[in-house]
Amino acid sequence: MYCLETTNLVHQFSDNEIVLNDINLKVAEGSIYGFLGPNGSGKTTTLRLLLGLLKKQQGSITIFGEPFENNRVKILSKIGSLIESPSIYGHLTAYENLDLLQKIYQCPKSRILEVLSLVGLSNTGGKKTRQFSLGMKQRLSIAVALLHHPNLLILDEPTNGLDPNGIIEIRALLTKLNQENGITIIISSHLLAEIEKLVTHIGIINKGEMMFQGTLDELRNKQNELLFISIETNENESVIEMLSKEGIHSKIEGAKIFIPVIPKDKIAKIIQQLVNNNIEVYEVSIVKNDLETIFMNLINNL
Amino acid sequence: MISFLHSFQSEWLKKQNSLASWLVLVGGFFTPIIIIIARLINYKKLPAIYENDFFWSQLWQSSWESMAIFLLPMGVILATSLISQIEYKNNTWKQLHSLPLTFTTIFFSKLVVILVMVLQFFIFFNIGIFLSGLIPYFIISGVPYPKNPIPFLTIFKEDLYFFVDCLPIIALQYLICLQFKNFLIPIGIGFGLWVASLSALSWKFGYFIPYTYSILNFLKTQDYNKAAIPGMNIHYLAICYFILFTMLSYFLYINKKEKG
């Protein structure tokens, strides 16, 4: 069952500017869904639509099995969110910021200290949050999102402004929340490396269109599909002709020829043929695409 | 209703230590403090002033002079803008609109907070007036305690009129603040309308400008030559404007395409 599902979501800010086109998100219950895309790809717009911060134009949004439009308040009571930069009141302390939200959620007062401790802000005392560093503000925003024990967390680039230790801590916290409490998490980022270790599912968006959606394993399988062998010689044109006769599809990029992965004995046979034809072979190597390259290829439409 | 109360509590907490809350406190006691200082400086005239049969009424009138014409309209303009600005300044509209509250609850709980703040301002101002009457009496020897009793009923009635008279300002400023992120726009429009109100006081249709009512309410018992006092009840007109601006503001707010 999907915790969150969108169907044919389309959004445009003006007649000529379609920012989201036919977005069909499927976020499985209990998953950590990494929503990836470069800056300006439509991630934040999608997340704002999911929270009702933007008026929906086309398509449908279903959260916890219910249409968002008709059940906004009920659904939002089970969602914790952090959209873009931290949303906290600078003239109040961390405790006061959570206190005013506790009034809305009516969760126990003790929960305020619990979440402050979870994000490592227990000792901020009477310090106003305008004096906090960006990292501290980001932690407090995460505490805000966690205050009412949400079933779904929607986090837009939550590790922005955090130092490497902070990033690792937040990652560990989110994994723990997902594994121990079964919270479904949607986390957006423009860096695959940042969330690769955290997520179970990935959705890749570029220029308002979904380029990939599936489990991390499915993306890794794509990695295997995209293995290449590169060959560098002094007569690339002749080599391509020769490979074509062997039924091997190839392409030239720069000074190198790329062919799909073939069995070892076939590689040896090709090298033998090249040498027999007095072609100088400078390099034969396997090009392994990492997830980052796949991501880059997807967003560059390669 | 319960969610409205929770939302109101939350909004009330937000204004703690904010500029708006300081403005209410300082604005409420500003004129009384000036009066106390002026009376202590001119302490020789105090026995005669305190022996006057209408001491409290005169004190109340002189306190309201600057308040009704300048401080109340400007204070209301500033306080309303500052309350709305809390969300813009802290980038928190998106957080507020992601809470499990209807937009109606959010809209009205903020408006009620502003109304209660203005009430709070009236309470501080009235306490200040009484203190400005009592403090010189306690400090300066030979000053008699005023003979006549404090006219509570008249004061309450006039306070209520002034409160009703500033409702259109609250509603229109709230409407403008919800539409514009830039703090200077509501302040500028508010100041412009206040200046227009002053300029139009002697015009027979000046009372149609919604920022004129507290000024007209004060001037109705003063010098009639300064203002064209309308024959109709301006307090009803103020209530009508308040309802109209609130409805328009609510409609625009609910139909905003982007909520943070």
Interface residues (C-beta under 8 A of the other chain):
Chain A: R48 L51 G52 L53 L54 K55 R72 V73 K74 L76 S77 I79 S81 I83 E84 S85 P86 S87 I88 Y89 G90 H91 L92 E96 D99 L100 L101 K103 I104 Y105 Q106 K128 V144
Chain B: S3 H6 S7 Q9 S10 L13 K14 Q16 N17 S18 I86 K89 N90 N91 T92 K94 Q95 H97 S98 L99 P100 L101 T102 K257 E258 K259 G260
